[in-house]
């Protein structure tokens, strides 16, 4: 395997001036040449999760690798019915009362160890893994009571309370990664070695993991989709820093970098390099949100006037243009504007107005002191992306202008998660939750009260509003799609008025690839889909 490793010293070379640049979505997914089988795709690695099983940890860092090995019931699609494309399920239907969801499963599918895939695997995954262990599935399948398997290719989900099929359908790509019953049954599922040595049905088999260096995936010759996969191998090569990806692409030492592994500030130069292509599509199903979480246990921050003042102190336009270099949009609330089903535009908005912020702080009784400050706050920017760190620095300066002394505390990821979501040791924090096509999947958890400490990316800031909790509970069991959407629109209005947190921007990512790599960005979750049809020109 030493031939996979790259010369890392060669990465740390060129830099150039940055000029104005516009990159349009590349929509030319249609086949322009006859696919060639074989070859290796070398990709910039993202992270090395402690648990690589997406049935347990439904996160993009896990999906980036594991989605090629372990498959969901359905994947998102630009053209499919309801925006979905069949995977392990070929069809799905919900009952009118919201108590049943029936899945017809694909026939002729085998696990990578040669055992047949059946409805028993789906039932086991749903009841023992998604419902009990998965970070997102515990919400979606909270009321799942049983899964009937009348034959090997039918799974009938039974719910104890009405569960909107709209939610189930929207959640399929994210929460339904199926694992083999025969590998996990009778074991400690959370500690099973198969959580790293993955066994799936996907187009690629897990090959090898050398910590700090690479993941290797190998072609599954018995894949159910005829003539796929096209590649022999995928290598996720870990690079020493984010700036290394662009240089490695130029040197043809890697062929693809996803999730903005090439920093936004380098894109102008990279976009002009012969042989490289920049893609801004393929992430529509992975919209991230830049938000300010607020600890309501702090007396000053429990006052809505103070929270409104914080909102008026933030210049969304500056954040979008300067921090994200235009690769983001200003946000009005917890549902992104692209979601035509759930988005509510008619909400209270907070224009950038430092004078208004100062007036609100005065009204709340927090006058400037002799030193010019009103009070101090502990600010923890999430360490996940360069942009979150940069926004943390910007927010400190913006608040200083209205008399709030925000002191930045920087932590690595484990320490940050513990401080915010377990110890509640913060006043304000910069966070980046992901919107996953339905408010119930990963959005309402940001507003619902009473959640246990230690649940990441949830309401751990002490916010409690009975009306908001009621809306969340009612929407969770409302089967009628229009009524359900109306409830979530009302939730957006209340959230904008009460400001339990501050939504600042919606952003996505960029993929840069050698132009020899084909079928890049051909679905809304491309980076975390199976890549079965990806190939490389010789």
C-alpha positions as CSV (number, residue, x, y, z in Angstrom):
1,X,0.0,0.0,0.0
2,X,3.0,2.4,0.2
3,X,2.4,3.3,-3.5
4,X,-0.8,5.1,-2.4
5,X,1.0,7.5,-0.1
6,X,1.7,11.0,-1.4
7,X,4.7,13.2,-1.1
8,X,3.3,15.7,1.4
9,X,6.2,18.1,1.0
10,X,5.1,18.8,-2.5
11,X,1.7,20.0,-1.3
12,X,3.1,23.1,0.4
13,X,4.1,25.1,-2.6
14,X,2.3,27.6,-4.7
15,X,0.2,30.6,-3.7
16,X,-1.2,33.3,-6.0
17,X,-3.2,36.5,-5.8
18,X,-7.0,36.2,-5.7
19,X,-9.3,38.1,-8.0
20,X,-13.0,38.3,-8.7
21,X,-14.5,34.9,-9.7
22,X,-17.9,33.5,-10.5
23,X,-18.4,29.7,-10.6
24,X,-21.6,28.4,-12.0
25,X,-23.1,25.1,-11.1
26,X,-21.9,22.4,-13.4
27,X,-25.0,20.7,-14.8
28,X,-23.3,18.6,-17.5
29,X,-23.8,15.2,-15.8
30,X,-25.0,13.6,-19.0
31,X,-22.6,11.0,-20.3
32,X,-20.2,12.5,-22.9
33,X,-18.1,9.5,-23.4
34,X,-18.2,5.7,-23.0
35,X,-17.5,4.8,-19.4
36,X,-14.2,3.1,-18.8
37,X,-14.1,0.4,-16.1
38,X,-11.2,0.2,-13.7
39,X,-8.8,2.6,-12.2
40,X,-8.3,4.2,-8.8
41,X,-9.8,7.5,-7.6
42,X,-7.7,9.3,-5.0
43,X,-9.7,11.7,-2.9
44,X,-8.7,14.2,-0.2
45,X,-9.7,12.6,3.1
46,X,-11.9,14.5,5.5
47,X,-11.8,12.9,8.9
48,X,-11.4,9.6,10.7
49,X,-14.6,9.0,12.7
50,X,-14.4,6.8,15.8
51,X,-17.5,5.0,14.5
52,X,-17.7,4.7,10.7
53,X,-21.2,3.0,10.8
54,X,-23.8,5.4,9.3
55,X,-26.6,3.4,10.8
56,X,-25.4,4.6,14.2
57,X,-23.8,8.0,13.4
58,X,-25.7,9.7,10.6
59,X,-23.2,12.5,9.8
60,X,-21.5,13.7,6.7
61,X,-18.0,12.9,7.9
62,X,-19.2,9.2,8.2
63,X,-21.3,9.2,5.1
64,X,-18.4,10.5,3.0
65,X,-16.6,7.1,3.2
66,X,-19.3,4.7,4.4
67,X,-22.0,5.5,1.9
68,X,-20.0,3.7,-0.8
69,X,-20.1,0.5,1.4
70,X,-23.4,0.6,3.3
71,X,-26.6,1.6,1.5
72,X,-29.9,3.3,2.5
73,X,-33.3,2.3,1.4
74,X,-33.3,5.4,-1.0
75,X,-31.1,8.2,-2.1
76,X,-31.8,11.8,-3.1
77,X,-32.2,12.5,-6.8
78,X,-32.5,15.6,-9.0
79,X,-35.1,13.8,-11.2
80,X,-36.7,11.0,-9.2
81,X,-40.2,11.0,-7.8
82,X,-40.4,12.9,-4.6
83,X,-36.7,13.7,-5.2
84,X,-35.7,10.1,-4.4
85,X,-33.9,7.3,-6.2
86,X,-34.4,3.6,-5.1
87,X,-31.5,1.8,-3.5
88,X,-32.2,-1.2,-1.2
89,X,-35.9,-0.4,-1.4
90,X,-37.6,-0.3,-4.8
91,X,-40.9,1.3,-3.7
92,X,-42.4,2.7,-0.5
93,X,-45.9,3.7,0.6
94,X,-47.5,5.1,3.7
95,X,-51.0,4.4,5.1
96,X,-53.6,7.2,5.3
97,X,-53.6,7.0,9.2
98,X,-49.9,7.4,9.5
99,X,-49.5,4.1,11.4
100,X,-47.9,2.0,8.6
101,X,-45.1,2.3,6.1
102,X,-44.5,-0.5,3.6
103,X,-41.3,-1.0,1.7
104,X,-40.7,-3.4,-1.2
105,X,-37.1,-4.4,-1.1
106,X,-34.6,-5.1,-3.9
107,X,-34.1,-8.8,-4.8
108,X,-30.8,-10.4,-5.7
109,X,-28.8,-8.4,-3.3
110,X,-26.0,-9.9,-1.3
111,X,-23.9,-8.7,1.6
112,X,-20.1,-8.3,1.0
113,X,-19.6,-11.6,2.9
114,X,-21.9,-13.4,0.5
115,X,-25.0,-13.7,2.7
116,X,-28.3,-12.7,1.1
117,X,-29.9,-9.4,2.0
118,X,-33.5,-9.8,3.2
119,X,-36.3,-8.0,5.0
120,X,-34.9,-9.4,8.3
121,X,-31.9,-7.1,7.9
122,X,-34.1,-4.0,7.5
123,X,-36.3,-5.0,10.5
124,X,-33.2,-5.5,12.7
125,X,-31.6,-2.2,11.5
126,X,-34.8,-0.2,12.1
127,X,-35.6,-1.6,15.6
128,X,-32.2,-2.3,17.1
129,X,-30.0,0.4,15.5
130,X,-31.9,3.3,13.9
131,X,-34.5,3.6,16.7
132,X,-32.3,2.9,19.7
133,X,-28.8,4.1,18.7
134,X,-28.8,6.5,15.8
135,X,-28.5,10.2,16.5
136,X,-31.2,11.1,13.9
137,X,-33.2,7.9,13.7
138,X,-34.1,8.1,17.4
139,X,-36.3,11.1,16.4
140,X,-37.7,9.8,13.1
141,X,-38.4,6.3,14.5
142,X,-39.4,7.3,18.0
143,X,-42.8,5.7,17.7
144,X,-41.8,2.7,15.6
145,X,-43.3,-0.3,17.4
146,X,-42.6,-3.3,15.2
147,X,-41.5,-4.3,11.6
148,X,-43.4,-7.1,10.0
149,X,-41.6,-9.2,7.4
150,X,-44.3,-11.3,5.5
151,X,-41.6,-12.3,3.0
152,X,-38.0,-11.8,2.4
153,X,-38.5,-8.7,0.3
154,X,-41.3,-6.8,2.2
155,X,-40.9,-4.8,5.4
156,X,-43.9,-3.2,7.0
157,X,-43.2,-0.6,9.6
158,X,-45.8,-0.3,12.4
159,X,-46.0,2.9,14.5
160,X,-47.7,3.3,17.9
161,X,-48.8,6.9,17.0
162,X,-49.5,8.6,13.7
163,X,-46.1,9.3,12.0
164,X,-46.1,11.5,8.9
165,X,-45.0,9.5,5.9
166,X,-43.8,12.8,4.5
167,X,-41.2,12.7,7.3
168,X,-40.3,9.1,6.7
169,X,-39.9,9.6,3.0
170,X,-37.8,12.8,3.4
171,X,-35.5,11.0,5.9
172,X,-34.8,7.9,3.9
173,X,-31.4,8.9,2.5
174,X,-30.1,10.0,5.9
175,X,-31.5,7.6,8.5
176,X,-32.0,4.2,6.8
177,X,-28.5,2.8,6.2
178,X,-29.0,-1.0,6.5
179,X,-26.6,-3.2,8.3
180,X,-26.4,-7.1,8.3
181,X,-28.4,-8.7,11.1
182,X,-26.1,-11.8,11.0
183,X,-23.1,-9.6,11.8
184,X,-24.6,-7.6,14.6
185,X,-27.3,-9.7,16.3
186,X,-26.3,-10.9,19.8
187,X,-23.4,-8.4,20.0
188,X,-22.8,-5.0,21.7
189,X,-23.9,-3.1,18.5
190,X,-22.2,0.1,19.5
191,X,-18.8,-1.7,20.0
192,X,-19.0,-4.2,17.2
193,X,-15.7,-4.3,15.1
194,X,-17.9,-4.0,12.0
195,X,-18.5,-0.4,12.9
196,X,-15.0,0.2,11.5
197,X,-14.5,-2.9,9.3
198,X,-17.7,-2.2,7.4
199,X,-19.9,-4.9,5.9
200,X,-22.5,-3.6,3.4
201,X,-24.3,-4.2,0.2
202,X,-22.8,-1.2,-1.6
203,X,-20.7,-0.9,-4.8
204,X,-17.4,-0.9,-2.8
205,X,-16.1,-3.1,-0.1
206,X,-14.1,-1.9,2.9
207,X,-10.5,-2.6,2.2
208,X,-8.1,-1.1,4.7
209,X,-7.7,1.8,7.1
210,X,-4.2,3.1,8.0
211,X,-4.8,5.8,10.7
212,X,-3.5,9.2,9.7
213,X,-2.9,8.1,6.1
214,X,-5.8,6.6,4.2
215,X,-9.0,4.6,3.9
216,X,-9.0,2.1,1.0
217,X,-12.3,0.9,-0.6
218,X,-12.3,-1.9,-3.2
219,X,-14.7,-2.8,-6.0
220,X,-17.6,-5.1,-5.1
221,X,-17.8,-7.5,-8.1
222,X,-21.1,-8.9,-6.9
223,X,-22.9,-5.5,-6.8
224,X,-26.6,-5.7,-7.6
225,X,-26.5,-2.9,-10.2
226,X,-25.3,-4.4,-13.5
227,X,-22.0,-3.1,-14.8
228,X,-21.3,-1.0,-11.7
229,X,-19.2,0.1,-10.0
230,X,-16.9,1.4,-12.6
231,X,-13.9,2.1,-10.4
232,X,-11.6,-0.6,-9.0
233,X,-10.6,1.4,-5.9
234,X,-11.3,4.6,-4.0
235,X,-8.6,5.9,-1.7
236,X,-9.3,8.7,0.9
237,X,-5.9,10.2,1.4
238,X,-5.5,12.3,4.5
239,X,-3.7,15.6,3.9
240,X,-1.7,17.6,6.5
241,X,-3.9,20.8,6.2
242,X,-6.7,22.3,4.1
243,X,-4.3,24.3,1.9
244,X,-2.7,21.0,0.8
245,X,-5.7,19.9,-1.3
246,X,-5.4,22.5,-4.0
247,X,-1.7,21.9,-4.4
248,X,-2.2,18.1,-4.5
249,X,-4.8,18.5,-7.2
250,X,-2.5,20.7,-9.3
251,X,0.3,18.1,-8.9
252,X,-2.1,15.3,-10.0
253,X,-1.4,13.5,-6.7
254,X,-5.1,13.4,-5.9
255,X,-8.0,13.6,-8.3
256,X,-10.9,15.0,-6.2
257,X,-11.5,17.2,-3.2
258,X,-15.0,17.6,-1.8
259,X,-16.6,19.5,1.1
260,X,-14.6,22.7,0.3
261,X,-11.3,20.9,1.1
262,X,-9.8,23.5,-1.2
263,X,-10.3,26.7,0.8
264,X,-12.7,29.3,-0.7
265,X,-9.9,31.8,-0.9
266,X,-7.9,29.6,-3.3
267,X,-10.8,28.9,-5.7
268,X,-10.0,31.8,-8.1
269,X,-6.5,30.5,-8.7
270,X,-7.6,26.8,-8.8
271,X,-10.5,27.5,-11.2
272,X,-7.9,28.8,-13.8
273,X,-5.7,25.7,-13.6
274,X,-5.9,23.6,-16.8
275,X,-7.3,20.2,-16.1
276,X,-9.3,21.1,-13.0
277,X,-13.1,21.7,-12.7
278,X,-15.0,23.4,-9.9
279,X,-18.5,22.2,-9.0
280,X,-20.9,24.2,-6.8
281,X,-23.8,21.8,-7.2
282,X,-24.2,18.3,-5.6
283,X,-24.7,19.6,-2.1
284,X,-28.3,20.8,-2.2
285,X,-29.4,18.1,0.3
286,X,-26.6,19.1,2.7
287,X,-27.3,22.7,3.5
288,X,-25.4,23.9,6.5
289,X,-26.6,26.8,8.7
290,X,-24.4,29.3,10.4
291,X,-26.1,30.1,13.7
292,X,-25.3,31.8,17.0
293,X,-26.5,29.6,20.0
294,X,-27.3,31.5,23.1
295,X,-27.2,30.3,26.7
296,X,-30.5,31.4,28.2
297,X,-29.3,30.5,31.7
298,X,-27.3,33.7,31.6
299,X,-29.5,36.5,33.0
300,X,-28.7,39.1,30.3
301,X,-29.3,36.6,27.5
302,X,-32.6,35.5,28.9
303,X,-33.9,38.9,28.0
304,X,-35.4,38.9,24.4
305,X,-34.3,42.6,24.0
306,X,-30.7,41.6,24.5
307,X,-31.0,38.7,22.0
308,X,-32.6,41.1,19.5
309,X,-29.7,43.5,20.1
310,X,-27.2,40.7,19.2
311,X,-29.1,40.0,16.0
312,X,-29.1,43.7,15.0
313,X,-25.3,43.8,15.6
314,X,-24.6,41.2,12.9
315,X,-24.0,42.3,9.3
316,X,-25.2,39.4,7.2
317,X,-24.0,41.0,4.0
318,X,-20.5,41.3,5.4
319,X,-20.6,37.7,6.5
320,X,-21.7,36.4,3.2
321,X,-19.4,38.4,1.0
322,X,-16.3,38.6,3.2
323,X,-16.2,35.4,5.2
324,X,-17.9,33.1,2.7
325,X,-16.7,35.0,-0.4
326,X,-20.3,34.9,-1.8
327,X,-20.7,31.1,-1.3
328,X,-23.5,31.5,1.1
329,X,-26.9,33.2,1.5
330,X,-28.3,35.3,4.3
331,X,-30.7,33.3,6.5
332,X,-34.0,34.3,8.0
333,X,-34.7,31.3,10.2
334,X,-34.3,27.6,10.8
335,X,-35.6,26.4,7.4
336,X,-33.5,27.4,4.3
337,X,-35.1,29.4,1.6
338,X,-34.6,26.6,-1.0
339,X,-37.2,24.4,0.7
340,X,-40.4,25.2,-1.1
341,X,-42.4,23.0,1.2
342,X,-41.6,24.3,4.6
343,X,-39.9,27.7,4.2
344,X,-41.8,30.7,5.6
345,X,-40.4,34.1,4.4
346,X,-42.9,36.2,6.4
347,X,-41.0,36.3,9.7
348,X,-39.5,39.0,11.9
349,X,-36.2,40.1,10.4
350,X,-33.3,41.9,12.1
351,X,-31.5,44.3,9.8
352,X,-27.9,45.3,10.5
353,X,-28.4,48.3,12.8
354,X,-25.8,48.9,15.5
355,X,-27.7,52.0,16.7
356,X,-30.9,49.9,17.2
357,X,-28.8,47.3,19.0
358,X,-27.5,49.9,21.4
359,X,-30.9,51.3,22.1
360,X,-32.3,47.8,22.9
361,X,-29.4,47.2,25.3
362,X,-30.1,50.5,27.0
363,X,-33.8,49.6,27.2
364,X,-32.9,46.3,28.8
365,X,-31.0,48.2,31.5
366,X,-27.5,47.4,30.4
367,X,-25.8,50.8,30.0
368,X,-22.2,51.2,29.0
369,X,-19.9,51.4,31.9
370,X,-16.9,53.7,32.4
371,X,-14.8,51.3,30.3
372,X,-17.4,51.5,27.5
373,X,-18.6,47.9,28.1
374,X,-22.0,46.7,29.2
375,X,-21.1,43.1,30.1
376,X,-18.9,40.3,29.1
377,X,-19.7,37.1,27.3
378,X,-17.8,33.8,26.8
379,X,-17.8,33.1,23.0
380,X,-17.0,29.6,21.7
381,X,-16.7,29.4,17.9
382,X,-17.1,25.8,16.6
383,X,-13.8,24.5,15.3
384,X,-15.3,22.6,12.4
385,X,-14.6,25.0,9.5
386,X,-12.3,27.9,8.8
387,X,-15.5,30.0,8.2
388,X,-16.9,29.3,11.7
389,X,-13.6,30.4,13.3
390,X,-13.5,33.5,11.1
391,X,-17.1,34.3,12.0
392,X,-16.2,34.0,15.7
393,X,-13.6,36.7,15.3
394,X,-16.0,38.9,13.4
395,X,-18.7,38.4,16.0
396,X,-16.4,39.5,18.8
397,X,-15.6,42.7,16.9
398,X,-19.3,43.3,16.0
399,X,-20.4,43.0,19.6
400,X,-17.6,45.2,20.9
401,X,-19.0,48.0,18.7
402,X,-22.2,47.9,20.7
403,X,-20.5,47.6,24.1
404,X,-20.4,43.8,24.7
405,X,-17.0,42.3,25.5
406,X,-17.1,38.8,23.9
407,X,-14.1,36.8,25.0
408,X,-13.2,34.0,22.5
409,X,-12.4,30.6,23.9
410,X,-11.0,28.2,21.2
411,X,-11.3,24.4,21.7
412,X,-10.7,21.3,19.6
413,X,-13.8,19.5,18.5
414,X,-14.2,17.1,21.5
415,X,-13.6,19.9,24.1
416,X,-16.0,22.2,22.2
417,X,-18.8,19.6,22.1
418,X,-18.4,18.8,25.8
419,X,-18.3,22.5,26.8
420,X,-21.4,23.4,24.9
421,X,-23.6,20.4,24.8
422,X,-22.7,18.6,28.1
423,X,-21.3,21.2,30.5
424,X,-23.1,24.2,29.1
425,X,-20.0,26.2,29.8
426,X,-20.6,29.0,27.3
427,X,-22.6,32.2,26.8
428,X,-22.8,32.3,23.0
429,X,-21.4,29.8,20.5
430,X,-21.1,29.6,16.8
431,X,-22.6,26.4,15.4
432,X,-23.3,24.8,12.0
433,X,-26.3,22.5,12.1
434,X,-27.3,20.7,8.9
435,X,-30.8,21.0,7.4
436,X,-31.8,17.6,6.1
437,X,-34.9,18.1,4.0
438,X,-37.4,18.1,6.8
439,X,-37.6,20.1,10.0
440,X,-38.3,17.1,12.2
441,X,-35.0,15.3,11.2
442,X,-32.4,17.7,12.6
443,X,-34.0,21.2,13.1
444,X,-36.7,20.9,15.8
445,X,-34.2,19.4,18.1
446,X,-32.6,22.9,18.2
447,X,-35.7,24.4,19.8
448,X,-37.4,21.6,21.8
449,X,-36.9,21.8,25.6
450,X,-36.1,19.1,28.1
451,X,-33.5,17.3,26.0
452,X,-30.9,15.4,28.1
453,X,-27.4,16.9,28.4
454,X,-24.8,15.5,26.1
455,X,-26.8,15.4,22.9
456,X,-24.7,17.3,20.3
457,X,-26.4,19.9,18.1
458,X,-29.5,20.1,20.2
459,X,-31.1,22.6,22.5
460,X,-28.6,22.6,25.3
461,X,-29.0,26.4,25.9
462,X,-31.9,26.2,28.4
463,X,-34.5,27.7,26.0
464,X,-38.0,26.6,26.9
465,X,-41.2,27.9,25.3
466,X,-44.4,25.9,25.8
467,X,-45.9,27.1,22.5
468,X,-42.9,26.1,20.5
469,X,-42.9,22.6,22.2
470,X,-46.5,22.2,21.4
471,X,-46.0,23.0,17.8
472,X,-43.1,20.5,17.6
473,X,-45.2,17.8,19.2
474,X,-48.3,18.4,17.1
475,X,-46.3,18.4,13.8
476,X,-44.6,15.2,14.8
477,X,-48.0,13.3,14.6
478,X,-49.7,15.4,11.9
479,X,-50.2,13.2,8.8
480,X,-51.7,15.8,6.5
481,X,-48.7,17.2,4.6
482,X,-50.2,20.8,4.2
483,X,-51.2,21.0,7.8
484,X,-47.8,19.8,8.9
485,X,-46.1,22.3,6.7
486,X,-48.3,25.1,8.2
487,X,-47.2,24.1,11.7
488,X,-43.6,24.3,10.8
489,X,-44.2,27.7,9.2
490,X,-45.7,28.9,12.5
491,X,-42.7,27.5,14.3
492,X,-40.4,29.7,12.1
493,X,-42.5,32.8,13.0
494,X,-42.2,32.1,16.7
495,X,-38.5,31.3,16.5
496,X,-37.8,34.6,14.6
497,X,-39.8,36.6,17.1
498,X,-38.4,34.9,20.3
499,X,-34.8,34.4,19.0
500,X,-33.8,31.3,21.0
501,X,-30.8,31.4,18.6
502,X,-29.8,33.6,15.7
503,X,-29.7,32.3,12.1
504,X,-27.1,34.1,10.1
505,X,-26.3,32.3,6.9
506,X,-27.0,29.2,4.8
507,X,-24.0,27.7,3.1
508,X,-22.9,24.7,1.1
509,X,-19.6,23.4,-0.3
510,X,-17.5,23.2,-3.4
511,X,-16.0,20.2,-5.1
512,X,-12.8,20.4,-7.2
513,X,-11.8,17.5,-9.4
514,X,-9.5,16.6,-12.2
515,X,-11.5,16.9,-15.4
516,X,-10.8,13.2,-16.1
517,X,-13.2,12.3,-13.2
518,X,-16.7,11.8,-14.7
519,X,-20.2,11.9,-13.2
520,X,-19.3,14.3,-10.4
521,X,-22.1,16.1,-8.6
522,X,-25.0,14.2,-10.2
523,X,-27.3,14.1,-7.2
524,X,-28.1,16.5,-4.3
525,X,-26.0,14.5,-1.8
526,X,-23.3,13.5,-4.2
527,X,-20.3,13.6,-1.9
528,X,-22.1,11.3,0.5
529,X,-23.7,9.0,-2.1
530,X,-22.4,5.7,-3.4
531,X,-20.3,6.8,-6.5
532,X,-21.2,3.6,-8.3
533,X,-21.2,5.4,-11.7
534,X,-18.1,7.5,-11.2
535,X,-15.2,6.7,-13.6
536,X,-11.9,8.2,-14.7
537,X,-10.9,8.9,-18.2
538,X,-7.6,7.3,-19.2
